[in-house]
Amino acid sequence: MTEKRTYSIARIGGDGIGPE
């Protein structure tokens, strides 16, 4: 899991693969 994914998860709330 990359930092970008972790950031996306925190941003979206559980997706991690969608947009920022």
C-alpha positions as CSV (number, residue, x, y, z in Angstrom):
1,M,0.0,0.0,0.0
2,T,1.6,3.3,-1.1
3,E,1.3,6.6,0.7
4,K,-0.9,7.9,-2.1
5,R,-3.4,5.1,-1.4
6,T,-3.3,5.7,2.3
7,Y,-4.0,9.4,1.6
8,S,-6.9,8.6,-0.7
9,I,-8.4,6.2,1.9
10,A,-8.2,8.9,4.6
11,R,-9.7,11.4,2.1
12,I,-12.5,9.3,0.6
13,G,-13.1,7.3,3.8
14,G,-12.5,3.7,2.7
15,D,-12.0,3.6,-1.1
16,G,-8.3,4.2,-1.6
17,I,-8.5,3.6,-5.4
18,G,-10.8,6.4,-6.4
19,P,-9.8,10.1,-7.0
20,E,-8.0,12.2,-4.5
